[in-house]
Amino acid sequence: MQRMDFRGRWVLVTGASSGLGRELARHLARDHLANLVLVARRADRLQELQREVEQQYKVQAMCLPADLSDLADVDRLVGELKAGPQLYAGILNAGVTHFGAHHELEWPAFQRMLNTNVTSVVRLTTELVPYIEQGAPGGGILFVSSMAGIFPVPYQTAYSGTKAFMVHYACGLWHELQGRNVSVTTYAPGGIETEMTDGERFTPLRRFLMPVGAAASAGLEAFARREYLYVPGLSNRLGASFGRLLPRRLLDGWVAGTYRRALAAAARG
């Protein structure tokens, strides 16, 4: 298929109220003149972004507030998406994390993470693939995963597991959809400077974080090129390639030690 062209077409962005999702929406409007369907829990933040992109970039935008950890809300969202303007593309970006020892993650919080990072993604994909293929042939879906889905990250253990599901699910789907009129791209950035990484526990790790604008630009370029699995940043790509040559236990142990020291430093204040 040819390169994707977002100009004048409607693109769904989940998790659009902050962080990478918000920046993806801004870049779509500014650089690609795309119309936007903005989804997140915080309606006020979505409305603020809607006003911004409509006034500055003269595109259309609509807000569909939804809690993707609530499966009834996900079903409602599916109905609203199908009743709205035809989508050309969907960016499944919404996600939540937990940075700390596994036992600190309470069961209700884990259920919210699982519903947001995994179940809602599968539910939306199941509906969006035929909807886009039939209504906007040549469109596609971008799955925003993480390098934590490629290599396990101790002290983000549950989050890492959900992102690994996304990598395997999306890459498997790519093969199932070969030859069809809809594309699938998996985007796996490393750490990004967003609200998600804004707490004290992340302070010692900030030197590893990618600016959110650069992450958004790289992700959209990979999506437009219909990449299979894309890791942004030369150091991240080298790390991913080199990491496959090391004993898995050694690499995971290095990550565990780095995160353990960050948590200890935050605890000391």
C-alpha positions in Angstrom: 0.0 0.0 0.0 1.0 3.6 -0.5 2.1 5.9 2.3 -0.8 7.0 4.5 -2.1 10.5 4.0 -4.0 12.0 6.9 -4.8 15.4 5.4 -8.5 16.2 5.8 -9.3 12.7 7.1 -10.5 11.7 10.6 -8.1 10.1 13.0 -8.9 8.7 16.4 -6.5 9.3 19.2 -7.1 7.6 22.6 -5.4 9.0 25.7 -5.5 12.4 24.1 -5.8 14.5 27.2 -2.1 14.5 28.1 1.3 13.2 27.4 2.1 11.4 24.1 -1.6 11.2 23.1 -2.0 15.0 23.4 1.2 15.6 21.4 0.2 13.0 18.7 -3.0 15.0 18.2 -1.2 18.3 18.0 1.3 16.9 15.4 -1.5 15.3 13.4 -3.3 18.7 13.2 -0.2 20.9 12.7 1.9 18.7 10.4 -0.7 16.6 8.6 -3.9 18.7 8.7 -5.9 15.8 10.0 -9.3 16.0 11.6 -9.3 14.5 15.1 -11.6 12.3 17.3 -10.2 12.9 20.8 -10.8 10.3 23.5 -9.8 10.3 27.2 -11.4 10.5 30.6 -10.9 14.2 31.2 -13.5 16.1 29.1 -12.2 19.5 30.1 -8.7 18.7 28.8 -10.1 17.3 25.6 -12.1 20.4 25.0 -9.1 22.6 25.6 -7.2 20.6 23.0 -10.1 20.8 20.6 -10.2 24.6 20.8 -6.4 24.7 20.4 -6.2 22.6 17.2 -9.3 24.1 15.6 -8.1 27.7 16.2 -4.4 27.3 15.4 -4.5 24.7 12.6 -8.0 25.2 11.1 -8.9 21.5 11.3 -12.0 19.9 12.7 -12.0 18.0 16.0 -14.6 16.3 18.2 -14.4 15.1 21.8 -15.7 11.7 23.0 -14.9 11.5 26.7 -14.6 7.8 27.8 -13.0 5.8 30.6 -11.3 2.9 28.8 -11.0 1.0 32.0 -14.8 0.7 32.1 -15.8 -1.9 29.5 -19.4 -0.6 29.3 -17.9 2.8 28.5 -15.8 1.2 25.8 -18.9 -0.3 24.2 -20.6 3.1 24.3 -17.6 4.7 22.6 -17.7 2.1 19.8 -21.2 3.1 19.1 -20.4 6.8 19.1 -17.4 6.2 16.8 -19.5 4.4 14.2 -22.2 7.1 14.4 -19.7 9.8 13.7 -17.6 10.8 10.7 -15.8 7.9 8.9 -12.4 7.2 10.5 -9.4 6.8 8.3 -7.1 5.8 11.2 -7.0 4.9 14.8 -4.2 5.5 17.3 -4.6 3.3 20.3 -2.4 5.2 22.7 -4.2 5.2 26.1 -2.3 3.4 28.9 -1.6 3.5 32.6 1.4 2.2 34.5 2.7 1.4 38.0 6.3 2.1 39.0 7.1 0.3 42.2 7.2 -3.2 43.8 4.6 -5.6 42.4 2.9 -6.0 45.8 2.2 -2.2 45.9 -0.1 -2.5 43.0 -3.5 -3.1 44.5 -5.9 -5.5 42.7 -8.5 -2.8 41.6 -5.6 -0.7 40.1 -4.3 -3.8 38.3 -7.8 -4.5 36.9 -8.0 -0.9 35.6 -4.6 -1.3 34.0 -5.5 -4.5 32.4 -8.8 -3.1 31.0 -7.1 0.0 29.7 -3.9 -1.4 28.3 -5.3 -4.7 27.0 -9.0 -5.4 27.0 -10.1 -2.0 25.5 -7.4 -2.3 22.9 -8.7 -5.7 21.7 -12.3 -4.5 21.8 -11.6 -1.3 19.8 -9.4 -3.2 17.3 -12.1 -5.8 16.7 -14.5 -3.1 15.7 -12.2 -0.7 14.0 -10.4 -3.1 11.6 -13.5 -3.9 9.5 -15.0 -0.4 10.0 -11.9 1.3 8.5 -11.2 -1.3 5.9 -14.7 -1.0 4.5 -15.3 2.7 5.0 -11.8 4.1 4.4 -9.7 1.6 2.4 -6.0 2.2 2.9 -6.4 3.4 6.4 -4.8 1.8 9.4 -4.3 1.4 13.2 -1.3 2.4 15.2 -0.7 0.5 18.5 1.4 2.5 20.9 3.2 -0.1 23.0 6.6 0.4 24.6 10.1 -1.1 24.8 8.8 -2.4 28.1 6.8 -4.7 25.8 9.9 -6.0 24.1 12.1 -6.5 27.2 10.6 -7.1 30.7 11.0 -4.2 33.1 11.1 -5.1 36.8 9.3 -2.7 39.1 7.0 -2.0 36.1 6.2 -5.6 35.9 2.5 -5.6 35.3 2.7 -2.7 32.9 5.5 -4.4 31.0 3.3 -7.5 30.7 0.4 -5.6 29.3 2.7 -3.9 26.7 4.2 -7.3 25.7 0.6 -8.5 25.0 0.1 -5.5 22.8 3.3 -6.1 20.8 2.5 -9.8 20.2 -1.2 -9.0 19.5 -0.5 -6.2 17.0 2.4 -8.0 15.2 0.3 -11.1 14.9 -2.5 -9.0 13.5 -0.2 -7.5 10.9 0.4 -11.0 9.5 -3.3 -11.8 9.6 -4.2 -8.7 7.6 -1.5 -8.9 4.9 -3.0 -8.3 1.6 -6.0 -6.5 3.1 -6.9 -2.8 2.7 -6.0 -1.8 6.2 -2.5 -1.6 7.8 -1.2 -2.2 11.4 1.9 -0.6 12.9 3.3 -1.2 16.3 5.2 1.7 17.9 7.5 0.8 20.9 9.2 3.9 22.3 11.4 3.9 25.4 10.6 6.2 28.3 9.1 9.5 27.4 8.8 12.9 29.2 5.1 12.9 30.1 2.8 13.1 33.1 3.2 9.3 33.4 7.0 9.8 34.2 6.6 13.0 36.2 6.8 11.6 39.7 9.8 11.6 42.1 10.4 7.9 41.5 11.3 8.7 37.9 13.7 11.5 38.7 16.9 9.4 38.5 15.8 8.0 35.2 15.1 11.3 33.4 18.3 11.1 31.4 16.9 8.1 29.6 13.6 9.8 28.7 12.8 11.0 25.1 11.2 14.4 24.6 7.5 13.9 24.0 7.5 16.0 20.7 10.2 13.9 19.2 8.3 10.7 20.2 5.1 11.9 18.6 6.8 12.9 15.4 8.7 9.6 15.1 5.5 7.6 15.8 3.4 9.3 13.2 6.2 9.0 10.6 6.4 5.2 11.3 2.6 5.0 11.0 2.5 6.9 7.7 5.2 4.5 6.3 3.2 1.6 7.6 6.1 0.2 9.6 5.8 -3.3 11.2 7.4 -2.7 14.6 9.2 0.6 15.1 11.5 1.6 18.0 12.4 5.3 17.9 15.9 6.7 18.6 19.2 5.4 17.5 20.3 4.5 21.1 17.0 2.6 21.7 17.3 0.7 18.4 21.0 -0.2 19.2 20.0 -1.2 22.7 17.2 -3.4 21.4 19.5 -5.0 18.9 22.4 -5.4 21.3 20.1 -6.6 24.1 19.1 -9.7 22.0 22.8 -10.8 22.1 23.1 -10.7 25.9 21.9 -13.4 28.2 18.3 -12.4 29.1 18.8 -12.7 32.8 21.8 -10.3 32.7 20.0 -7.6 30.8 16.9 -7.9 33.0 19.1 -7.8 36.0 20.7 -4.5 34.9 17.3 -2.9 34.4 16.1 -4.2 37.8 19.1 -2.7 39.5 18.7 0.7 37.7 15.0 0.9 38.8 15.7 -0.4 42.3 18.2 2.4 42.8 15.8 5.0 41.5 13.1 3.8 43.9 15.6 3.9 46.8 16.7 7.4 45.9 13.1 8.6 45.8 12.4 7.0 49.2 15.3 8.9 50.7 13.8 12.1 49.4 
